[in-house]
Amino acid sequence: ATADRLTFSTSATAASTVSNLSQARYYPCGVSDISVYGYTLGGYSNASVATADRTTFSTSATAAYTAANISSARYAMCPVSDGAVYGYVLGASGGPLTTADRITFSTSTTAASTISNLTQARYVGAGVSDAAVYGYALGGNSGAVVTTADRLAFSTSVTAASTVSNLSQARSLGCGISDGAVYGYALGGGTGASVTTADRLTFSTSITAASTVSNFPAARASQMC
């Protein structure tokens, strides 16, 4: 259940016991409204769980929050968020699944959102977002690693395939990061073996391409919460 806290002004990370999860688990999914709360959703703890924890940013304290529990027990989902109104957890292991849930940040309530379901059942994809218009679920594993990209329109919550956003290399367990405005990145991952590969998605065009200058210095796969 261990939590670490990173201070952005110094880039220093340290243990934060008040932020520890209420339930020990792995492969959960993390979304945030950026300013008030962050949520850790689902995961695996000897079995799949629907558990949600909410972290209050002003205090760094984490506590179980049942209204935010996901609609079914699952893990290894792909997270995207508009950073203001809604967060989404997309797909999952245990099938794999196309299932999507949407959390409303104003109420901290999570519910199934079938219009947001992925176009292809898969898990451990990389999630990136421009925090305003679109979120993307990139790659993952659908019985085998895939390049598939789906794009979720925040204005409608509808997800659709976006082939111009497909990864340059089929892989899962990539790390998704974003500047929330211009670019999102899918870094590293696994193809059967860990890789250093980085792809960069340009938000203005939704186009993804390999970005070798962004490659990890060492091959690793690291699904992130």
KOLDOSE-605856 format. One line per 5 residues: number of its first residue (from 0); their letters; for each residue x, y, z of N, C-alpha, C, O. Coordinates in Angstrom, 2 decimals, decimal comma, always signed. Layout:
NUM = A = X Y Z X Y Z X Y Z X Y Z | ...
This chain:
0 = ATADR = +0,82 -1,21 +0,00 +0,00 +0,00 +0,00 +0,85 +1,26 +0,00 +0,32 +2,37 +0,03 | +2,16 +1,10 -0,03 +3,13 +2,19 +0,13 +2,96 +3,30 -0,89 +2,72 +3,05 -2,07 | +3,08 +4,56 -0,40 +3,03 +5,72 -1,27 +4,29 +6,56 -1,11 +4,81 +6,71 -0,01 | +4,76 +7,10 -2,23 +5,81 +8,11 -2,24 +5,23 +9,41 -2,79 +4,31 +9,38 -3,61 | +5,77 +10,53 -2,35 +5,32 +11,84 -2,83 +6,48 +12,55 -3,50 +7,57 +12,64 -2,94
5 = LTFST = +6,24 +13,08 -4,70 +7,24 +13,82 -5,45 +6,93 +15,31 -5,37 +5,82 +15,73 -5,70 | +7,88 +16,10 -4,93 +7,74 +17,56 -4,88 +8,19 +18,14 -6,21 +9,37 +18,04 -6,55 | +7,28 +18,74 -6,96 +7,59 +19,17 -8,33 +8,66 +20,27 -8,36 +9,44 +20,33 -9,31 | +8,70 +21,13 -7,36 +9,65 +22,24 -7,38 +11,10 +21,77 -7,24 +12,02 +22,48 -7,65 | +11,30 +20,58 -6,67 +12,65 +20,06 -6,45 +12,92 +18,74 -7,16 +14,07 +18,30 -7,25
10 = SATAA = +11,87 +18,10 -7,68 +11,95 +16,77 -8,28 +12,36 +15,69 -7,28 +12,74 +14,59 -7,68 | +12,28 +15,99 -6,00 +12,67 +15,03 -4,96 +11,47 +14,17 -4,55 +10,36 +14,67 -4,39 | +11,72 +12,87 -4,40 +10,70 +11,92 -3,97 +11,03 +11,38 -2,58 +12,19 +11,11 -2,27 | +9,99 +11,24 -1,76 +10,17 +10,68 -0,41 +8,91 +9,92 -0,03 +7,84 +10,16 -0,58 | +9,04 +8,99 +0,91 +7,89 +8,25 +1,41 +6,86 +9,21 +1,99 +7,21 +10,21 +2,61
15 = STVSN = +5,58 +8,89 +1,77 +4,48 +9,69 +2,32 +3,44 +8,74 +2,90 +2,51 +8,33 +2,21 | +3,61 +8,38 +4,16 +2,77 +7,34 +4,75 +1,30 +7,76 +4,84 +0,42 +6,91 +4,81 | +1,03 +9,06 +4,95 -0,38 +9,50 +5,00 -1,07 +9,28 +3,67 -2,30 +9,31 +3,59 | -0,28 +9,05 +2,62 -0,83 +8,82 +1,28 -0,97 +7,34 +0,94 -1,44 +7,00 -0,14 | -0,58 +6,46 +1,85 -0,67 +5,02 +1,59 -2,09 +4,61 +1,21 -3,06 +5,15 +1,72
20 = LSQAR = -2,19 +3,64 +0,30 -3,48 +3,11 -0,10 -4,18 +2,41 +1,06 -3,53 +1,92 +1,99 | -5,50 +2,37 +1,00 -6,28 +1,69 +2,04 -6,20 +0,17 +1,91 -6,50 -0,56 +2,86 | -5,78 -0,30 +0,73 -5,70 -1,73 +0,44 -4,46 -1,99 -0,40 -4,27 -1,35 -1,43 | -3,62 -2,91 +0,02 -2,44 -3,27 -0,76 -2,88 -3,89 -2,08 -3,67 -4,84 -2,10 | -2,38 -3,36 -3,18 -2,74 -3,90 -4,48 -1,78 -3,38 -5,55 -1,06 -2,41 -5,34
25 = YYPCG = -1,79 -4,04 -6,71 -0,97 -3,59 -7,82 -1,81 -3,49 -9,08 -2,95 -3,96 -9,14 | -1,22 -2,84 -10,11 -1,92 -2,56 -11,37 -3,23 -1,80 -11,18 -4,20 -2,09 -11,88 | -3,29 -0,81 -10,26 -4,46 +0,06 -10,24 -4,32 +1,10 -11,34 -3,37 +1,07 -12,13 | -5,25 +2,03 -11,39 -5,28 +3,06 -12,42 -5,46 +4,41 -11,74 -6,31 +4,54 -10,86 | -4,68 +5,42 -12,12 -4,75 +6,71 -11,46 -5,27 +7,81 -12,37 -4,83 +7,95 -13,51
30 = VSDIS = -6,23 +8,61 -11,86 -6,72 +9,80 -12,56 -6,83 +10,95 -11,56 -6,86 +10,72 -10,35 | -6,88 +12,18 -12,07 -6,84 +13,34 -11,21 -7,54 +14,53 -11,83 -7,58 +14,68 -13,05 | -8,12 +15,39 -10,95 -8,68 +16,66 -11,43 -7,62 +17,76 -11,43 -7,91 +18,92 -11,74 | -6,39 +17,40 -11,08 -5,19 +18,25 -11,09 -5,11 +19,20 -9,90 -4,00 +19,61 -9,54 | -6,22 +19,57 -9,28 -6,17 +20,61 -8,26 -6,64 +20,19 -6,88 -6,11 +20,68 -5,88
35 = VYGYT = -7,64 +19,30 -6,79 -8,24 +18,98 -5,48 -7,99 +17,53 -5,07 -7,51 +17,26 -3,97 | -8,33 +16,58 -5,96 -8,25 +15,16 -5,62 -7,57 +14,34 -6,72 -7,64 +14,66 -7,90 | -6,92 +13,27 -6,29 -6,47 +12,22 -7,18 -7,08 +10,90 -6,74 -7,38 +10,72 -5,56 | -7,28 +9,99 -7,67 -7,97 +8,74 -7,39 -7,14 +7,56 -7,86 -6,56 +7,59 -8,95 | -7,08 +6,51 -7,04 -6,46 +5,24 -7,39 -7,57 +4,20 -7,47 -8,23 +3,90 -6,47
40 = LGGYS = -7,77 +3,65 -8,67 -8,98 +2,88 -8,96 -8,66 +1,44 -9,33 -7,78 +1,17 -10,16 | -9,39 +0,51 -8,69 -9,24 -0,90 -9,03 -7,87 -1,44 -8,66 -7,16 -0,87 -7,83 | -7,50 -2,54 -9,31 -6,22 -3,18 -9,06 -6,38 -4,66 -8,77 -7,45 -5,24 -8,96 | -5,29 -5,25 -8,30 -5,27 -6,68 -8,03 -4,66 -6,92 -6,66 -3,55 -6,47 -6,38 | -5,41 -7,64 -5,79 -4,97 -7,95 -4,44 -5,40 -9,38 -4,11 -6,37 -9,60 -3,38
45 = NASVA = -4,66 -10,33 -4,66 -5,02 -11,76 -4,65 -6,18 -12,07 -5,59 -6,34 -13,22 -6,02 | -6,96 -11,07 -5,92 -8,01 -11,14 -6,94 -8,25 -9,71 -7,41 -7,82 -8,75 -6,76 | -8,94 -9,56 -8,52 -9,29 -8,22 -9,01 -10,19 -7,53 -7,98 -11,01 -8,18 -7,34 | -10,03 -6,21 -7,84 -10,85 -5,45 -6,90 -11,43 -4,23 -7,60 -10,91 -3,77 -8,62 | -12,53 -3,70 -7,03 -13,15 -2,47 -7,54 -12,80 -1,26 -6,69 -13,25 -0,15 -6,98
50 = TADRT = -12,01 -1,46 -5,67 -11,70 -0,45 -4,66 -11,19 +0,86 -5,25 -10,38 +0,87 -6,17 | -11,69 +1,97 -4,68 -11,18 +3,30 -5,01 -10,64 +3,98 -3,76 -11,25 +3,92 -2,69 | -9,49 +4,62 -3,91 -8,95 +5,49 -2,87 -8,88 +6,91 -3,43 -8,61 +7,12 -4,62 | -9,13 +7,89 -2,55 -9,06 +9,30 -2,95 -7,99 +10,00 -2,14 -7,98 +9,95 -0,91 | -7,09 +10,67 -2,84 -6,04 +11,46 -2,19 -6,40 +12,94 -2,26 -6,68 +13,47 -3,34
55 = TFSTS = -6,39 +13,59 -1,12 -6,65 +15,03 -1,04 -5,33 +15,76 -1,20 -4,44 +15,61 -0,36 | -5,19 +16,54 -2,26 -3,90 +17,15 -2,55 -3,46 +18,16 -1,48 -2,26 +18,31 -1,24 | -4,40 +18,83 -0,85 -4,03 +19,86 +0,14 -3,39 +19,26 +1,39 -2,64 +19,94 +2,09 | -3,68 +17,98 +1,66 -3,14 +17,33 +2,86 -2,28 +16,11 +2,54 -1,59 +15,61 +3,43 | -2,31 +15,64 +1,32 -1,63 +14,41 +0,88 -2,23 +13,16 +1,49 -1,66 +12,08 +1,34
60 = ATAAY = -3,36 +13,27 +2,17 -3,98 +12,12 +2,84 -4,83 +11,31 +1,86 -5,60 +11,86 +1,07 | -4,68 +10,00 +1,94 -5,45 +9,06 +1,11 -6,40 +8,26 +1,99 -6,05 +7,85 +3,10 | -7,62 +8,05 +1,49 -8,60 +7,24 +2,21 -9,49 +6,51 +1,21 -9,67 +6,97 +0,09 | -10,03 +5,37 +1,62 -10,99 +4,67 +0,77 -12,18 +5,57 +0,50 -12,63 +6,32 +1,37 | -12,71 +5,48 -0,75 -13,85 +6,31 -1,12 -14,78 +5,47 -1,98 -14,59 +5,36 -3,19
65 = TAANI = -15,80 +4,87 -1,36 -16,60 +3,84 -2,03 -17,43 +4,39 -3,19 -17,71 +3,66 -4,14 | -17,83 +5,68 -3,15 -18,60 +6,24 -4,26 -17,80 +6,25 -5,56 -18,38 +6,30 -6,65 | -16,48 +6,20 -5,43 -15,61 +6,21 -6,60 -15,21 +4,81 -7,06 -14,48 +4,66 -8,04 | -15,69 +3,77 -6,36 -15,36 +2,40 -6,78 -15,74 +2,19 -8,24 -16,77 +2,69 -8,70 | -14,93 +1,44 -8,96 -15,25 +1,17 -10,36 -16,39 +0,16 -10,45 -16,71 -0,52 -9,47
70 = SSARY = -17,02 +0,09 -11,63 -18,28 -0,65 -11,79 -18,10 -2,16 -11,71 -19,06 -2,88 -11,46 | -16,88 -2,64 -11,93 -16,60 -4,08 -11,79 -15,15 -4,24 -11,39 -14,30 -3,42 -11,75 | -14,86 -5,30 -10,66 -13,49 -5,55 -10,21 -12,61 -5,85 -11,42 -12,90 -6,75 -12,21 | -11,52 -5,10 -11,56 -10,59 -5,32 -12,66 -9,29 -4,55 -12,42 -9,19 -3,75 -11,49 | -8,31 -4,81 -13,27 -7,00 -4,18 -13,10 -6,33 -3,99 -14,45 -6,82 -4,48 -15,47
75 = AMCPV = -5,20 -3,28 -14,45 -4,39 -3,04 -15,65 -5,14 -2,24 -16,70 -5,07 -2,53 -17,89 | -5,86 -1,22 -16,25 -6,62 -0,34 -17,13 -5,74 +0,79 -17,66 -4,60 +0,97 -17,21 | -6,26 +1,54 -18,61 -5,57 +2,69 -19,20 -6,28 +3,96 -18,73 -7,48 +4,10 -18,95 | -5,57 +4,90 -18,08 -6,22 +6,10 -17,56 -6,09 +7,30 -18,49 -5,03 +7,52 -19,08 | -7,17 +8,08 -18,63 -7,11 +9,39 -19,28 -8,02 +10,34 -18,50 -8,97 +9,91 -17,85
80 = SDGAV = -7,73 +11,63 -18,58 -8,50 +12,62 -17,84 -8,46 +13,95 -18,54 -7,46 +14,31 -19,17 | -9,58 +14,72 -18,43 -9,57 +16,09 -18,94 -9,05 +17,07 -17,88 -8,91 +18,26 -18,14 | -8,76 +16,54 -16,68 -8,18 +17,35 -15,62 -9,11 +18,35 -14,99 -8,67 +19,23 -14,26 | -10,41 +18,24 -15,26 -11,35 +19,22 -14,72 -12,72 +18,62 -14,41 -13,25 +18,82 -13,32 | -13,29 +17,90 -15,37 -14,67 +17,41 -15,25 -14,73 +15,90 -15,06 -15,38 +15,41 -14,13
85 = YGYVL = -14,06 +15,16 -15,93 -14,13 +13,70 -15,91 -12,75 +13,04 -16,00 -11,81 +13,58 -16,59 | -12,66 +11,86 -15,39 -11,55 +10,95 -15,62 -12,10 +9,62 -16,10 -13,25 +9,29 -15,80 | -11,31 +8,86 -16,83 -11,76 +7,61 -17,42 -10,73 +6,51 -17,17 -9,52 +6,77 -17,18 | -11,22 +5,29 -16,95 -10,36 +4,11 -16,92 -10,88 +3,16 -17,99 -12,05 +2,80 -18,01 | -9,97 +2,77 -18,90 -10,36 +2,14 -20,16 -9,73 +0,76 -20,29 -8,53 +0,58 -20,06
90 = GASGG = -10,57 -0,23 -20,68 -10,09 -1,59 -20,88 -9,70 -2,23 -19,56 -9,91 -1,64 -18,49 | -9,13 -3,42 -19,61 -8,66 -4,11 -18,41 -8,21 -5,51 -18,77 -8,54 -6,04 -19,83 | -7,45 -6,09 -17,86 -7,12 -7,50 -17,94 -8,35 -8,31 -17,50 -9,34 -7,76 -17,02 | -8,26 -9,63 -17,68 -9,37 -10,49 -17,27 -10,33 -10,71 -18,40 -11,54 -10,70 -18,20 | -9,81 -10,92 -19,58 -10,65 -11,12 -20,76 -9,80 -11,24 -22,02 -9,75 -12,31 -22,63
95 = PLTTA = -9,12 -10,15 -22,43 -9,18 -8,79 -21,88 -10,53 -8,13 -22,16 -11,41 -8,73 -22,78 | -10,69 -6,89 -21,68 -11,97 -6,20 -21,72 -11,88 -4,88 -22,48 -10,81 -4,28 -22,60 | -13,05 -4,43 -22,98 -13,16 -3,10 -23,58 -13,72 -2,08 -22,59 -13,73 -0,89 -22,87 | -14,17 -2,54 -21,44 -14,96 -1,78 -20,47 -14,35 -0,42 -20,12 -13,14 -0,29 -19,92 | -15,22 +0,60 -20,05 -14,82 +1,94 -19,60 -15,69 +2,40 -18,44 -16,90 +2,17 -18,42
100 = DRITF = -15,05 +3,05 -17,48 -15,76 +3,75 -16,41 -15,38 +5,22 -16,46 -14,28 +5,58 -16,89 | -16,32 +6,06 -16,01 -16,08 +7,51 -15,98 -16,31 +8,02 -14,56 -17,34 +7,73 -13,95 | -15,37 +8,77 -14,03 -15,53 +9,38 -12,72 -15,82 +10,87 -12,90 -15,10 +11,56 -13,62 | -16,86 +11,34 -12,25 -17,23 +12,76 -12,27 -16,52 +13,43 -11,11 -16,79 +13,13 -9,95 | -15,61 +14,34 -11,41 -14,77 +14,91 -10,36 -15,55 +15,75 -9,35 -15,18 +15,80 -8,18
105 = STSTT = -16,63 +16,39 -9,78 -17,39 +17,26 -8,87 -18,08 +16,47 -7,77 -18,37 +17,01 -6,70 | -18,36 +15,19 -8,02 -19,06 +14,36 -7,03 -18,23 +13,17 -6,55 -18,62 +12,48 -5,61 | -17,08 +12,94 -7,19 -16,22 +11,78 -6,88 -16,93 +10,46 -7,12 -16,60 +9,45 -6,50 | -17,92 +10,46 -8,02 -18,70 +9,26 -8,32 -18,26 +8,62 -9,63 -18,07 +9,30 -10,64 | -18,09 +7,31 -9,62 -17,69 +6,55 -10,80 -18,85 +5,68 -11,28 -19,57 +5,09 -10,47
110 = AASTI = -19,02 +5,60 -12,60 -20,05 +4,74 -13,19 -19,56 +4,23 -14,54 -18,68 +4,83 -15,16 | -20,13 +3,13 -14,98 -19,81 +2,61 -16,31 -20,20 +3,63 -17,37 -21,20 +4,33 -17,23 | -19,39 +3,70 -18,44 -19,67 +4,60 -19,56 -19,45 +3,82 -20,85 -18,34 +3,80 -21,40 | -20,49 +3,17 -21,33 -20,34 +2,26 -22,47 -19,95 +2,98 -23,76 -19,30 +2,38 -24,62 | -20,32 +4,25 -23,90 -19,92 +4,99 -25,11 -18,41 +5,27 -25,12 -17,84 +5,65 -26,15
115 = SNLTQ = -17,78 +5,08 -23,95 -16,33 +5,28 -23,85 -15,54 +3,99 -24,00 -14,31 +4,01 -23,96 | -16,24 +2,87 -24,18 -15,54 +1,59 -24,29 -14,50 +1,61 -25,40 -14,70 +2,25 -26,44 | -13,40 +0,91 -25,18 -12,38 +0,78 -26,21 -12,92 +0,03 -27,44 -13,87 -0,75 -27,32 | -12,33 +0,29 -28,60 -12,75 -0,40 -29,82 -12,17 -1,81 -29,90 -12,65 -2,64 -30,67 | -11,14 -2,07 -29,10 -10,49 -3,38 -29,09 -10,22 -3,75 -27,63 -9,64 -2,95 -26,89
120 = ARYVG = -10,63 -4,94 -27,22 -10,36 -5,38 -25,85 -8,86 -5,48 -25,63 -8,15 -6,16 -26,39 | -8,37 -4,80 -24,59 -6,94 -4,86 -24,30 -6,67 -4,28 -22,91 -7,54 -3,67 -22,28 | -5,44 -4,48 -22,46 -5,05 -4,00 -21,14 -3,61 -3,49 -21,20 -2,91 -3,67 -22,19 | -3,19 -2,86 -20,12 -1,87 -2,22 -19,97 -1,46 -1,38 -21,18 -0,33 -1,48 -21,66 | -2,38 -0,54 -21,66 -2,04 +0,47 -22,64 -1,53 +1,73 -21,95 -1,66 +1,87 -20,73
125 = AGVSD = -0,95 +2,64 -22,73 -0,47 +3,92 -22,21 -1,52 +4,99 -22,46 -2,03 +5,10 -23,58 | -1,85 +5,77 -21,45 -2,84 +6,83 -21,58 -2,20 +8,20 -21,58 -1,37 +8,50 -20,72 | -2,59 +9,04 -22,53 -2,13 +10,44 -22,57 -3,33 +11,33 -22,89 -4,34 +10,88 -23,43 | -3,21 +12,61 -22,54 -4,32 +13,54 -22,70 -3,80 +14,95 -22,93 -2,76 +15,34 -22,40 | -4,56 +15,72 -23,74 -4,24 +17,14 -23,90 -4,96 +17,99 -22,86 -4,83 +19,22 -22,85
130 = AAVYG = -5,71 +17,32 -21,97 -6,40 +17,95 -20,83 -7,51 +18,91 -21,24 -7,97 +19,70 -20,42 | -7,94 +18,85 -22,49 -8,98 +19,77 -22,94 -9,93 +19,15 -23,96 -11,15 +19,28 -23,83 | -9,37 +18,49 -24,99 -10,18 +18,02 -26,11 -10,21 +16,50 -26,21 -11,29 +15,90 -26,31 | -9,05 +15,86 -26,19 -8,97 +14,41 -26,39 -8,06 +13,72 -25,38 -7,10 +14,30 -24,88 | -8,41 +12,47 -25,10 -7,53 +11,54 -24,42 -7,29 +10,34 -25,32 -8,13 +10,02 -26,16
135 = YALGG = -6,15 +9,69 -25,16 -5,76 +8,60 -26,05 -5,34 +7,37 -25,24 -4,65 +7,49 -24,23 | -5,77 +6,19 -25,70 -5,32 +4,91 -25,16 -4,44 +4,26 -26,23 -4,92 +3,93 -27,32 | -3,16 +4,09 -25,93 -2,17 +3,73 -26,93 -1,60 +2,34 -26,66 -1,07 +2,07 -25,58 | -1,72 +1,45 -27,66 -1,14 +0,12 -27,54 -1,81 -0,71 -26,47 -2,96 -0,46 -26,10 | -1,09 -1,70 -25,98 -1,60 -2,61 -24,96 -1,48 -4,05 -25,40 -0,80 -4,38 -26,38
140 = NSGAV = -2,17 -4,90 -24,67 -2,13 -6,33 -24,95 -3,55 -6,84 -25,12 -4,39 -6,67 -24,25 | -3,80 -7,48 -26,26 -5,12 -8,04 -26,56 -4,98 -9,53 -26,86 -5,56 -10,05 -27,82 | -4,21 -10,22 -26,01 -3,80 -11,59 -26,29 -2,43 -11,60 -26,91 -1,67 -12,56 -26,75 | -2,10 -10,52 -27,61 -0,76 -10,22 -28,13 -0,62 -8,70 -28,08 -1,61 -7,98 -28,03 | +0,62 -8,22 -28,10 +0,82 -6,77 -28,07 +0,30 -6,15 -29,37 +0,37 -6,77 -30,43
145 = VTTAD = -0,22 -4,92 -29,27 -0,84 -4,24 -30,41 -0,34 -2,81 -30,51 +0,20 -2,25 -29,55 | -0,53 -2,21 -31,69 -0,22 -0,80 -31,90 -1,45 +0,09 -31,74 -1,32 +1,31 -31,73 | -2,61 -0,51 -31,62 -3,91 +0,18 -31,69 -3,99 +1,41 -30,81 -3,57 +1,40 -29,65 | -4,55 +2,49 -31,37 -4,85 +3,70 -30,61 -6,34 +4,01 -30,70 -6,95 +3,91 -31,77 | -6,91 +4,37 -29,57 -8,28 +4,89 -29,50 -8,21 +6,32 -28,98 -7,34 +6,67 -28,18
150 = RLAFS = -9,14 +7,15 -29,47 -9,21 +8,55 -29,04 -10,57 +8,82 -28,41 -11,61 +8,52 -29,00 | -10,56 +9,39 -27,23 -11,77 +9,72 -26,50 -11,99 +11,23 -26,56 -11,12 +12,01 -26,17 | -13,16 +11,64 -27,05 -13,51 +13,06 -27,13 -14,11 +13,50 -25,80 -15,17 +13,00 -25,42 | -13,47 +14,41 -25,10 -13,94 +14,81 -23,78 -15,32 +15,49 -23,82 -16,07 +15,42 -22,84 | -15,65 +16,14 -24,91 -16,93 +16,85 -24,99 -18,12 +15,90 -25,03 -19,23 +16,28 -24,64
155 = TSVTA = -17,90 +14,68 -25,50 -18,99 +13,70 -25,65 -18,77 +12,41 -24,88 -19,70 +11,63 -24,73 | -17,55 +12,18 -24,40 -17,16 +10,92 -23,75 -17,13 +9,74 -24,70 -17,04 +8,59 -24,25 | -17,20 +9,98 -26,00 -17,21 +8,91 -27,00 -15,78 +8,54 -27,41 -14,95 +9,40 -27,69 | -15,51 +7,23 -27,43 -14,22 +6,70 -27,86 -14,34 +6,09 -29,25 -15,32 +5,41 -29,56 | -13,34 +6,34 -30,09 -13,30 +5,78 -31,44 -11,86 +5,46 -31,81 -10,93 +6,06 -31,26
160 = ASTVS = -11,67 +4,53 -32,73 -10,32 +4,22 -33,21 -9,72 +5,44 -33,88 -10,42 +6,21 -34,55 | -8,42 +5,62 -33,71 -7,69 +6,72 -34,35 -6,40 +6,14 -34,91 -5,37 +6,13 -34,24 | -6,46 +5,67 -36,15 -5,32 +4,93 -36,72 -4,09 +5,82 -36,89 -2,97 +5,31 -36,86 | -4,26 +7,13 -37,07 -3,09 +8,01 -37,20 -2,34 +8,12 -35,87 -1,20 +8,58 -35,83 | -3,00 +7,69 -34,79 -2,37 +7,74 -33,47 -1,72 +6,42 -33,07 -1,12 +6,32 -32,00
165 = NLSQA = -1,83 +5,40 -33,93 -1,25 +4,09 -33,60 +0,23 +4,20 -33,26 +0,95 +5,03 -33,83 | +0,68 +3,37 -32,34 +2,09 +3,34 -31,99 +2,94 +2,87 -33,16 +2,46 +2,16 -34,05 | +4,21 +3,26 -33,14 +5,14 +2,84 -34,19 +5,58 +1,39 -34,01 +6,10 +0,77 -34,94 | +5,38 +0,86 -32,80 +5,80 -0,50 -32,47 +4,75 -1,12 -31,55 +4,34 -0,50 -30,57 | +4,31 -2,32 -31,88 +3,34 -3,00 -31,01 +3,98 -3,27 -29,66 +5,04 -3,88 -29,58
170 = RSLGC = +3,31 -2,81 -28,58 +3,84 -3,06 -27,25 +2,78 -2,74 -26,20 +1,78 -2,08 -26,47 | +3,03 -3,24 -25,00 +2,19 -2,97 -23,85 +3,08 -2,51 -22,71 +4,31 -2,47 -22,84 | +2,45 -2,16 -21,57 +3,20 -1,76 -20,38 +4,08 -0,53 -20,62 +5,12 -0,36 -19,99 | +3,64 +0,34 -21,55 +4,34 +1,60 -21,75 +3,91 +2,62 -20,70 +2,87 +2,48 -20,07 | +4,72 +3,64 -20,53 +4,44 +4,72 -19,59 +3,92 +5,92 -20,38 +4,60 +6,41 -21,29
175 = GISDG = +2,72 +6,39 -20,06 +2,13 +7,54 -20,74 +2,34 +8,81 -19,94 +1,96 +8,89 -18,77 | +2,95 +9,83 -20,57 +3,11 +11,14 -19,95 +2,73 +12,21 -20,96 +2,74 +11,97 -22,16 | +2,39 +13,38 -20,46 +1,88 +14,44 -21,33 +2,20 +15,80 -20,75 +2,26 +15,97 -19,53 | +2,40 +16,80 -21,64 +2,51 +18,19 -21,16 +1,14 +18,86 -21,06 +1,04 +20,01 -20,66 | +0,08 +18,11 -21,44 -1,28 +18,61 -21,32 -1,63 +19,69 -22,31 -2,65 +20,37 -22,14
180 = AVYGY = -0,82 +19,88 -23,35 -1,08 +20,96 -24,30 -0,60 +20,64 -25,71 -1,36 +20,79 -26,67 | +0,66 +20,21 -25,86 +1,26 +20,05 -27,19 +1,56 +18,59 -27,53 +1,19 +18,12 -28,60 | +2,22 +17,88 -26,62 +2,66 +16,51 -26,91 +2,32 +15,55 -25,77 +2,28 +15,92 -24,60 | +2,08 +14,30 -26,16 +2,02 +13,19 -25,23 +3,01 +12,13 -25,68 +3,33 +12,04 -26,86 | +3,51 +11,33 -24,73 +4,54 +10,35 -25,03 +4,17 +8,99 -24,46 +3,63 +8,89 -23,36
185 = ALGGG = +4,46 +7,93 -25,23 +4,37 +6,55 -24,75 +5,80 +6,03 -24,70 +6,45 +5,87 -25,74 | +6,30 +5,76 -23,49 +7,71 +5,49 -23,28 +7,94 +4,05 -22,82 +7,29 +3,56 -21,90 | +8,89 +3,39 -23,48 +9,24 +2,04 -23,11 +8,10 +1,08 -23,31 +7,19 +1,33 -24,11 | +8,14 -0,03 -22,57 +7,11 -1,04 -22,66 +7,69 -2,40 -22,94 +8,90 -2,61 -22,85 | +6,81 -3,32 -23,29 +7,24 -4,69 -23,55 +6,66 -5,23 -24,84 +5,51 -4,96 -25,18
190 = TGASV = +7,46 -6,00 -25,55 +7,03 -6,66 -26,79 +7,15 -8,17 -26,65 +7,06 -8,90 -27,64 | +7,35 -8,64 -25,44 +7,84 -9,97 -25,11 +9,13 -9,81 -24,34 +9,47 -10,61 -23,47 | +9,86 -8,74 -24,69 +11,02 -8,27 -23,93 +10,85 -6,77 -23,73 +10,16 -6,12 -24,51 | +11,46 -6,22 -22,70 +11,37 -4,78 -22,45 +12,10 -4,02 -23,55 +13,08 -4,50 -24,11 | +11,61 -2,80 -23,86 +12,18 -1,98 -24,93 +12,41 -0,56 -24,43 +11,85 -0,14 -23,41
195 = TTADR = +13,23 +0,18 -25,17 +13,50 +1,59 -24,86 +12,61 +2,53 -25,67 +12,60 +3,73 -25,40 | +11,87 +2,03 -26,64 +11,15 +2,81 -27,64 +10,27 +3,92 -27,06 +9,56 +3,70 -26,08 | +10,34 +5,09 -27,67 +9,43 +6,20 -27,34 +8,67 +6,63 -28,58 +9,23 +6,74 -29,67 | +7,39 +6,88 -28,41 +6,56 +7,50 -29,44 +6,06 +8,83 -28,91 +5,81 +8,98 -27,72 | +5,90 +9,80 -29,82 +5,38 +11,11 -29,46 +4,10 +11,39 -30,25 +4,08 +11,25 -31,48
200 = LTFST = +3,04 +11,78 -29,55 +1,76 +12,11 -30,16 +1,61 +13,63 -30,16 +1,70 +14,28 -29,12 | +1,37 +14,20 -31,34 +1,15 +15,64 -31,47 -0,33 +15,92 -31,32 -1,13 +15,48 -32,15 | -0,72 +16,64 -30,27 -2,13 +16,80 -29,96 -2,90 +17,57 -31,04 -4,08 +17,30 -31,24 | -2,27 +18,50 -31,72 -2,98 +19,31 -32,72 -3,41 +18,48 -33,93 -4,35 +18,85 -34,63 | -2,72 +17,35 -34,17 -3,03 +16,51 -35,34 -3,45 +15,09 -34,97 -3,96 +14,36 -35,83
205 = SITAA = -3,25 +14,70 -33,72 -3,50 +13,33 -33,25 -2,54 +12,30 -33,84 -2,77 +11,10 -33,72 | -1,47 +12,77 -34,48 -0,53 +11,86 -35,14 +0,57 +11,44 -34,17 +1,17 +12,26 -33,47 | +0,82 +10,12 -34,15 +1,89 +9,54 -33,34 +3,03 +9,09 -34,24 +2,80 +8,53 -35,32 | +4,26 +9,33 -33,80 +5,45 +8,89 -34,54 +6,55 +8,55 -33,54 +6,56 +9,05 -32,42 | +7,47 +7,70 -33,97 +8,63 +7,38 -33,14 +9,41 +8,66 -32,85 +9,53 +9,53 -33,71
210 = STVSN = +9,94 +8,74 -31,62 +10,75 +9,89 -31,21 +11,99 +9,34 -30,52 +12,00 +9,16 -29,30 | +13,03 +9,07 -31,30 +14,21 +8,38 -30,76 +14,94 +9,21 -29,71 +15,58 +8,64 -28,82 | +14,85 +10,53 -29,77 +15,51 +11,35 -28,74 +14,83 +11,19 -27,39 +15,39 +11,54 -26,35 | +13,60 +10,67 -27,40 +12,84 +10,46 -26,16 +12,97 +9,04 -25,62 +12,40 +8,73 -24,58 | +13,71 +8,18 -26,33 +13,86 +6,79 -25,88 +14,39 +6,71 -24,45 +15,21 +7,53 -24,04
215 = FPAAR = +13,92 +5,72 -23,70 +14,48 +5,46 -22,37 +15,97 +5,11 -22,49 +16,38 +4,52 -23,49 | +16,78 +5,48 -21,49 +18,19 +5,10 -21,53 +18,43 +3,61 -21,33 +19,47 +3,08 -21,70 | +17,45 +2,92 -20,73 +17,53 +1,46 -20,55 +16,16 +0,87 -20,82 +15,13 +1,48 -20,50 | +16,14 -0,32 -21,42 +14,86 -0,97 -21,72 +14,11 -1,30 -20,45 +14,66 -1,89 -19,52 | +12,85 -0,90 -20,41 +12,02 -1,28 -19,27 +10,54 -1,15 -19,63 +10,15 -0,37 -20,50
220 = ASQMC = +9,76 -1,95 -18,92 +8,31 -1,92 -19,05 +7,77 -1,48 -17,70 +8,20 -1,99 -16,66 | +6,84 -0,53 -17,70 +6,46 +0,06 -16,41 +5,07 +0,65 -16,45 +4,91 +1,87 -16,49 | +4,05 -0,21 -16,45 +2,68 +0,30 -16,35 +2,57 +1,19 -15,13 +2,93 +0,78 -14,02 | +2,08 +2,42 -15,33 +2,05 +3,40 -14,25 +0,65 +3,55 -13,69 -0,33 +3,40 -14,42 | +0,56 +3,86 -12,40 -0,72 +4,20 -11,79 -1,00 +5,67 -12,09 -2,04 +6,20 -11,68
